[in-house]
Amino acid sequence: MFKSFYQRLMNHPLLIIVLASVFIIAMSIGGKNLYFRGDYKTFFREDNPHRVAFEDMQDHFNKAETVNFLVVPQSGNVFNEKTLDLIKAITEEGWQTPYSIRVNSVTNFQHTYAQQDDLIVDKLYPDWQSLTPEVIENIEKIALSEPDVVNRLVSRDAQVAVVSITVRLNDGDQTLELAEVAAFVKDLKASILTDYPDHEIYLTGVVMLNDAFLLAANEDASTLVPAMFAAIIIMIGILMRSIYAALATLIIVASTIAATMGFAGWAGFFLSVSTVNVPTMVMTLAVADCVHIIASWFQHIKEGYERKEALQKALSLNAMPVIITSVTTSIGFLTLNFSDVPILADLGNLTALGVMLACVFALTLLPSVLVYLPVKPAPSGETKKTTWLTGMGEWVIANHRRVLPYSLVVFIGAIAFASQNQLNDVAIKYFHKDSAFRQAADYQTEHLSGLATIDFAIYTHEISGVNKPEVLNAILDFTNWLRKQPQVDHVSSISDTYKKLNMNMNYDDDAYYALPQDAELAAQYLLLLEMSLPYGLDLNNQVDVDKSASRISVTLDNLGSKELTEFELAAKAYFNSIAPDLTLTAASPALMFAHIGEANMTSMLKGSLTALVIISVLLIFALKSLKLGCISLVPNLLPAGLGFGIWGIISGEINMALSVVLSMTLGIIVDDTVHFLAKYKKARELGKTSEEAVRYAFATIGQALIVTTSVLTVGFIILSMSSFALNSDMGLLTAIILVSALVIDLLFLPAFLLWLDTEKKSAHS
């Protein structure tokens, strides 16, 4: 079938090139529709229950998307005239931030106190007041005694102050709005530092987290893809010693990427921190198809065939293995649709499409291009390479009974280390330590508080229910429990406000620093305060409009996903034990990331099993041998076990991206196994012994396996250079698994075949 097809194809290479060019151009035009999205919501489906809970809470109370200015004076204490003026300047300018709805700082903190029979509500640093030493001392004393200030707006040691700007963004694509906010606050930071050079300023918060995602995607797009193109040209040129072979491969790679990303644009995909790496992955996988065909072509030319005839034979011999490996690789990537992370599913779908386009182009466009290029095998050097591979094959044949038990020991050890891996997603650790956001986050963690937050919403289900004494007592009890937890850095609770108001309304008598025990009195106190608060500093971040619900915001250490979800469960259990009639919900971006990691791991295990079953069935039919199909399972599964074992030694932490590596690599590593088994099977059908069949496989496919694995490994190592941990970890682990697969296919697989295939001659002979 393939032979007659390629005879016709060789007669019309120009027509194939023209048709392919038209298709590629038409598809690539869609690339103009692509755009970047950097907001963290791209990690979550719209119906994700934790995202829904967070957005419901955002709708019920004020938005909680913030930019935080961390102000650090060289003097070591924020309570001095210059630093307080700086904080005041940021606070005032902060209102100019696009989409801002609230600005909180120590200078505009609403301090309440009694003055005879009146309740006075004013800024801690009023506009009319001069900063004398006495005034500064009073500001410091009040600030460090306020539970809503310490470790939120000022560190306990007074070395760091915070100006927190809350913004209200739309619920859809926030990319442009985020970029606008980030650009403004970065400019404001630069301007302030010009006027106050003896200070440092760090930017943190959810908005800056989103900005960091966007910067990571842009950086990967601008550095990794060009690096991969350069690596391909150099590696193909060196390993195959033919610049024209490298050029032909580059044409296929560029065509595949253009068509794939063009389709993405037509289909409405966007670029994210994950999908920005589709070109790198497609590029890497497309090279493998080209190398197999070109290497086989060179082999037939050296055997004395004319160029076109050699090309036809190479295509006929490799068409089925290339199709099989492309299909299995696509299946592996398509199982990323089991992932709970939409952008990982997008990565899988686009890469699967790219792999199939690469297959079509490699089997049609590549030979048409090769006809017109003066490609020829390198005149020297192959003998040494062939001798080396032949020697390796002879060594495996002679030592196959020793290779198997040693391999078994290695695999058991790897599985033991693989079991040491623990799921642990910490969003700030996604970013390289050299990135501005990571440095700011690390500084905040060390000197103020962690960046992880959880918002607990308490619903009474009745208007003014929050003012009831039993509800206030439950809120206070829960607040006190939260503050006793070692992981907690700060708790913002309405109970502190009620206690302070009760004291103020009793002439600031400390004995009355307690909750009002009358619902009407509590409501009056709160109303009096709300009527005195300025624009943008209302209480809607803590209580809803009809006072039926209250939100407690908890800032914690940068916990891993497991610790964060355990804290959530413990908090819910305690609250339900003290207030079973009230409803408590918990939500936050940190909690969303914590839950998605665990859910994604479970989903991808199902995906991996699905991929394994489908790929196994395909291999049995493709190899036309139940025995070889079953044998192929072993070398296809072992690399992942070995890779995760090595990962357990060097890291031991699994993030959401690594949870998809098993499914992703399962399809890729089938490539080497299929080609080796196909050549082995062909030799057996020609009447060769199992030993001779192994020699034939080493001679015909050994070099191509090394070249393709080298290119694939380099591609994923380049991905591991990403400044974004989800990409770099995925790239490194995949590279480890690919190298493991090559070692297994060249050492374990032939030894395994020799042990199982004891018949000296095949049935055909």
C-alpha positions, 0 to 999 in steps of 0.5 A, a space after each residue: 500500500 505504502 509502496 505504490 503511494 510513494 511511487 506516485 508521490 515521488 512523481 509529483 513532488 512539486 504539487 505536494 509542496 504547493 498544496 502543503 504550502 497553501 494549507 500551511 499559509 491558510 492555517 498560519 494566518 490564524 496566528 494573528 488571533 492568538 493573545 496572552 492570558 496571565 491571570 491565575 484563573 486560567 488554571 481553573 475551569 469555570 465550574 471548578 467548585 473552589 473557583 465558584 466558591 471564591 467568586 461567590 464570596 467576592 460577589 458577597 463581600 468586597 473584592 479581595 484582589 490586591 497589590 501590596 507595596 512593601 515599604 522597607 526603610 534603611 533606618 530599620 523602623 518605619 515610624 519616622 517622619 520620612 517613611 510615614 510621608 512616603 507611606 502617605 504619598 503611596 496611599 494618596 497616589 494609590 487611589 489613582 491605580 486603575 480599577 482601585 476601590 480601596 487603599 489601606 495603610 498605617 497612615 489612613 488606618 481608621 483609628 477610633 477613640 472616645 472624646 467625652 460623649 462622642 466617637 471620633 473616627 480619624 486617620 492615624 496620620 491626619 492630613 492636618 497633623 505635623 509629625 513631631 516626635 511625640 506624634 510619631 511615638 503615639 502613632 507607633 504605640 497605637 499601630 502596634 496595639 491594633 490587631 488589624 494592623 500588626 503583621 498586616 499593615 506593619 510588621 511586629 518589629 516595625 521594620 516593614 510597612 504595607 500599603 494595600 490597594 484593592 482593585 475590582 476587575 471583571 470576571 472574564 479575561 483580565 489580561 489587559 486590566 492586569 497589565 494596566 494595573 501592573 504597569 501603573 504600580 511599577 511606575 509609581 514604585 519607580 517614581 516614589 523611589 526617586 524621591 525616597 532613595 533610602 528606601 526599598 519597595 517590593 510589590 506583592 499581592 494577587 495582581 502581581 502574581 497574575 503579572 508574574 504568570 504573564 511575564 513567565 509566559 512572555 519570557 518562555 515564548 521569546 527565549 525557549 522557541 528560538 533556543 530550540 530552533 538553534 539546537 535542532 539545526 546544530 544537533 541534526 547537522 552534527 549527528 547526521 553530518 548534513 546541513 541539508 538534512 537539518 534544513 529539510 527537518 527545519 522546514 517540516 518543524 517550522 511548517 508544523 508549528 505554523 499550522 498548529 499555532 495558526 489552528 489555535 488562533 482560528 479555534 479561539 485558544 489563547 497563550 498561557 504559561 503552559 500553551 506557550 510551550 506547544 511550539 517547543 514540544 511540537 518542534 521536538 516531536 516533529 524532529 523524531 519523525 524526520 530523523 527516522 526517515 532521513 536516517 533510513 534513507 541514508 542507510 539505503 543509499 549506502 546499500 547502493 540504491 538510487 536516491 529516489 528508490 532509496 527514499 521510497 524504501 525508507 518511506 515504505 519501511 518507516 511509514 507504519 512506525 511513524 504513524 503508530 508512534 504519532 498516534 500513540 504520542 497524540 493519545 498520550 497528550 490527549 489524555 491531558 483532557 483528564 486534567 482539572 487544569 484547562 491550560 494543561 488540557 489545551 497543551 495536550 490538545 494542541 500538541 496532539 494536533 501538532 504531532 499528527 500534522 508533523 506525521 502528515 508533513 514528514 510522510 508527504 512534504 519531507 520526501 518532496 523537499 528531499 527530492 530537490 535538496 542535494 542531501 547525501 550521507 556523510 562520506 565518513 564516520 558511520 563505520 565507527 558509529 556502526 561498529 560501536 552500536 554493533 559492539 553494544 548489540 553483541 555485548 547485550 546478546 552475550 550478557 542478556 542473562 545478567 542484564 535482566 536481574 541487574 535491571 530488576 534491582 535498579 527498577 525496584 530501587 527506583 520504585 522505592 524512591 518514587 514512593 517518596 515523592 509528595 504532592 506539594 503545590 506552592 504557587 510562589 515557588 512556581 517562579 524562579 528565585 531571580 524573578 522580581 515577584 519571587 524576591 518580593 514574596 520571599 522578603 514578605 515571607 521572611 519579614 512580615 507574613 506568608 502570602 497564603 490566605 484563606 477567607 472564611 465566610 460565616 453565613 447566618 441566613 438572616 438580616 442583621 444576624 451578625 449582630 446577635 450575641 451568639 453569632 458574635 461570640 462564635 466569631 470571636 471564639 473562631 477568631 481566637 482559635 485561628 490566632 492560636 494556630 502556629 501556621 497563622 500570621 494574621 487574622 482580620 475579624 469583625 469581632 475586633 471592631 465590635 470590641 473596640 467600639 464597645 470600649 470607645 462607647 464606654 469612655 475608652 475603659 479597657 474593662 469594656 474591651 469585649 463584645 456587646 451582649 445586645 444585638 440592637 446595641 451592636 447594630 447601633 455601634 456598627 452603624 455609627 462607625 460606618 457613618 463616620 468612615 470615609 469613601 473606600 474604607 467601609 466595612 464591606 470587606 468584613 460584613 455584607 450589606 445586610 449584615 447577614 454574613 461576616 468574612 474572616 481573612 486569615 494570612 498563613 505561612 506559605 504552606 504546601 497544598 497538603 498542609 493548607 487543605 489540612 488547615 482548612 479541614 481543621 478550621 471547618 471542623 472546629 467551627 462546626 463544633 462551636 456553631 453548628 447552626 451557622 454555615 462556614 465556607 472557605 475560599 481563596 486563590 491559595 486554596 484553589 491551587 491547593 485543591 487543584 493539585 490533588 484533584 489533578 493527580 487523581 484525574 491524571 492517574 485515570 488518564 494514564 491508565 486510559 492511555 496505557 490501555 489504548 496504546 497497548 491495544 494499538 501496538 498489538 494490532 500494529 505489530 500484529 503480534 499479541 506477544 510483542 504487544 505485551 512485551 512492549 508494555 514493559 519497556 513503555 512503563 519502566 521509564 516512568 518508574 525510573 524517572 519518578 524514582 530519580 525525581 524522588 532522589 533529586 527533589 521529592 516534590 510533585 506539582 500539578 504539571 508533573 502529574 501529567 508527565 506520566 500520560 504525556 511521556 507514555 506516548 512519546 517513549 513508545 516511539 523507540 520501542 515500536 521502531 526497535 520491535 518493528 525491526 526485530 519482527 521484520 528480521 524474525 519474519 525473514 528467518 533470522 534467529 533472535 540473536 540475529 534479529 537483535 543485531 539487525 535492530 541495532 544496525 538499522 535503528 540504533 543510530 536513529 534511536 540515539 539521534 531522536 532521543 538526543 534531540 527530544 532530550 535536548 528539547 525538553 532540557 531547553 524547556 527545563 531552563 524556563 523560569 517557571 517551575 511548572 514548565 522547567 520541572 516538566 521539562 527536566 522530568 520528561 528528559 530524565 524519562 526519555 533518557 531512561 527509555 533509551 537505556 531500557 530500549 538498548 539494554 533491557 528490551 533486547 535482553 528481555 526479547 532474547 529471554 522470552 523469544 527462545 525459538 531459534 527460527 521464526 514461524 515464517 522460516 
